[in-house]
Amino acid sequence: RLSGAVLVGTDFTDANLRGADLSGADLSEAILWDADLSGARLTGARLGGAFLTGARYDSSTLFPEGFDPASEGMTRSDCD
């Protein structure tokens, strides 16, 4: 549970963050290359400058309002 945490610039490369509560966290400039964010809660999270290429998400991943994971290079890991 990392809701509201300040994680600016943290390296989460290849991290298993499945189901993690990152709501309201500051992930500015965090490195999330190839991280698994399936089912993670990112509502209200700050993702400015985050490196998200190859990070995986699914239909249950919750993003901040207006956030487009595909345009950030993220990969959807389910088919529904």
Secondary structure as UniProt FT lines:
FT   TURN            3..4
FT   TURN            8..9
FT   TURN            13..14
FT   TURN            18..19
FT   TURN            23..24
FT   TURN            28..29
FT   TURN            33..34
FT   TURN            38..39
FT   TURN            43..44
FT   TURN            48..49
FT   TURN            53..54
FT   STRAND          56..57
FT   TURN            59..60
FT   TURN            65..66
FT   HELIX           70..72
FT   STRAND          75..76
//
